[in-house]
Amino acid sequence: MTASIQTIDTPDGAFTLVADDRGRVLASGWTADAEAAIARIHPRLRPDSVREIETDAAAAVFAYYGGDVSAIDDVSVSQQGTEMQLAGWAALRRIEPGQPLSYAEFAAALGQPSAVRAAASICARNAPALFVPCHRVLRSDGSLGGFAWGLDVKRSLLSREVAA
């Protein structure tokens, strides 16, 4: 499969999107390094080649940064993982902007209240960042926890969503 790749400028820095031949986002993140974005894609979904071309998802990113934080909600994604990871990524898409959950609350939402570390791992392995908003999960004490693209980006996204 040949994937589309596009890097756009955002207030949080360069943002790279990788989409499959059906337009589903396979990976995205705040980097200009195409290889870094592609490396986050599960090996079964990783494209054979990529071509630089405008992606449909870029319009949603521009709208998000323009103040429509729900613009990312309908962007199709494709991920490969365990049953729990797939359920977790689906659950992340249901977290309302401006209303983050703790990792413990996220684990409970998955029906696995004692699986806090597994919940954190689901977030860490999320390839289509922003569209599957793992940035909306925080530590139980309200601190940011981790984020593959840096805590400054996570803080910025959360601030943008609270203000919307």
Summary of the structure (lengths in Angstrom):
residues: 164
radius of gyration: 14.9
end to end distance: 37.6
largest distance: 43.4
contacts: 514
relative contact order: 0.16
helix: 35%
strand: 19%
